Amino acid sequence: MLQPKEITLTAQDGTERTYVLSKFPAIAGREIVTQYPITAMPKIGDYKTNENLMLKVLAFVGVPREGAEPLRLETRALVENHVPDWELLARLEWAMMEYNVSFFSKGLSSISWDALGAKLRPLISQMLTASSAPSSDPVKQPSES
């Protein structure tokens, strides 16, 4: 684990869970950071791709073990066993993004994914519109004369 950092998060039932965050290696970090926000955007994103990226993110999260290296959450089963609810999962994902993406840790964490999506949506829509060909040949409107 690169630069491990221990954090404690609270689950829906009020129990506290301890996790070990780590920095992303360069190439995995590039893949995650460039795709994660866009794949999570409603109506534009791709849930399955985002889910796969979430699993890649959590592979860099560990659960502390007495006298051993943290157990990394490298499989879906390990995530399900060590992350008890979806809210804690979201907090854990957010904590990883804050730890691994400098603009989150430098005071811009108030930017939400919704706000980011709202800013990117028009740009993406414009790019998709410009790159798509008309689906049918334009037909002249009948003249009114």
Buried (B, 14 or more C-beta within 10 A) or exposed (E): BEEBEEBEBEBEEEEEBEBBBBBBEEEBBEEBBEBBBBBBBEEBBBEEBBEEBBBBBBBBBBBEEEEEEBBBBBEEEBBEEBBBEEEBBEBBBBBBBBBBBEEBEEEEEEEEBEEBBEEBBEEBEEEEEEEEEEEEEEEEEEEEE
